[in-house]
Amino acid sequence: MAPQQQFPLFPLALVALPGEEIRLHIFEERYRTMITECLDEGREFGIVWLADEELKLVGCACEIERVLDRMDDGRFNVLARATRPFRLLERDDSLAYPAGTIDFVTDDAEAPDEAAAEAARSSYGALVAAATDEEPEPDALGAMSAYAMAATVEFGLEAKQRLLELRSENARMRLLTRLLRAAIRRLEFVDRAQARARSNGKVRFG
């Protein structure tokens, strides 16, 4: 696939993963122009993490699902869905909004690591059950990719960027397992802390 030029970019303090829903409040004039053009032309745009003034080179394309509401002053809210990762090859400053030449990236060819996938899905199911008291439907869980699971959990930006940059589904499953198990431990700690607080015990953090 040939690189795409003049691809609209939205540098933000967030990381989007394929399959994730993103709600955006569009208020700057340049991004109003960008999103309006994407809506009119049915184009994707790319979210890239702007971390401490450093623009990451791997981002995620997004398609706009719908405009949620419009304000009288021109601002509007949209619901977008992240679709596929890309690598930023070169910035393009010729447009009224940030853009660049990008290349969509694909995973390396590899045999599926069923053990890694099972460990990730088992950990994801355990986290969902602990957080919501609901068990994921087995068939649906068995079909979920690492991205699909990670898109529904609030991980830190560094962790999400690491997942986005990996070009191996097996490696994503292994990393996701570690992240999910850490999330379960944090959730268990919060539960224990809340139980102690309810019993008038003192809970100290840090």
Secondary structure by P-SEA (a helix, b strand, c coil): cccccccbbbbccccccccbbbbbbbccaaaaaaaaaaaaabbbbbbbbbcccccccbbbbbbbcccccccccccbbbbbbbcccccccccccccccccbbbbbbbbcccccaaaaaaaaaaaaaaaaaaaccccccaaaaaaccaaaaaaaccccaaaaaaaaacccaaaaaaaaaaaaaaaaaaaaaaaaaaaaaaacbbbbcc
